[in-house]
């Protein structure tokens, strides 16, 4: 039987953009991990929503900003799709 698994793996990487090319670092520990572009964008959005929520809470009261939920949704996505990156960067 002819083994073509090496071809299928290469096709998968180019079709689903699973190449990890973006490095992100934990702001407290300094530990880093490589992410895909999609993961890196979601990681950056988490901190963007955190900043927006913190600023909005100054006017509305602590915990009132809608951005906290957006941040939690992105954190949940990371827990489900890349638990290792979640543990390194966000836990």
N, C-alpha and C positions, 0 to 999 in steps of 0.2 A: 504494500500500500504506500502511496506517495504522501509524504508529510508536507503540507502547505501551511501549517500553523504560523510559521514565521511571517508569511505574507499577510495573513488575516490580521495579525497583531499590528503590523505597519499600517494597514488600511484603517484600522480602528483609531489609531492615534491621529491620523490626518483628518478623518471624518468627524470625530467628536471633540477635537481640540483638547485632548487630555494631557498635552505636554505641559509640564510644570516649569515655567520660565520666570515666574515672578517670586522674588524673595520678600517675605515679611518677617518682622522681628517683634517679639513680645516686648512691650514697653517697660515692663518691670524686671524681667529676668534676662533680657537680651538674647534669649534663645531664638533661633530662626528656623524657618521651614520654607520650602519651595511650594508655590501654589500655581494653579492654572490661572489664566486671565480672568475667567468667571469668578473663581474663588477670591482672587485678589481684589476684584471690584466689590464683591460682597463684603470682604474684610474692611475695605476702605469706607463703604457705606455704613457699617456698624459704628465707626468712630465719628463719621459725619452726623449721623442721627444722635449719637450721644452728646456731641457738642450742641446741636440744635435744641435738644431736649433740655439740657442744662441751662441754656440761655432763656428758653421759653419758660422754664419753671420759675425763673426769677420774677417774671411778671404774673404768672398764673398760680403759683404755689407749687410746692414740691410734689412731684409725681403726676402733675396734671397734663403735661405735654403729650401730644399724640405720638411724638417721635420715640418715646420709650417703647411703644408697641412695635413700631417699625424695627427698632434695634433688636428686640426680643425675637421677632420673626426671622431676622438674618442670623441670629445666634442659633436658633432652632434648625435653620437650614444647614449650618455648619455641623451641628451635632449629628444630623442625619447623613450628610453627604461626605464629610471628611472629619471623622471623629478625632483622628490623630492631630490634624491642624488645629481643631478646636481646643484640644488639651494643651497644645504647645502655646498657642497664641492668645486664647480667649478665656480659658478657665481660671 
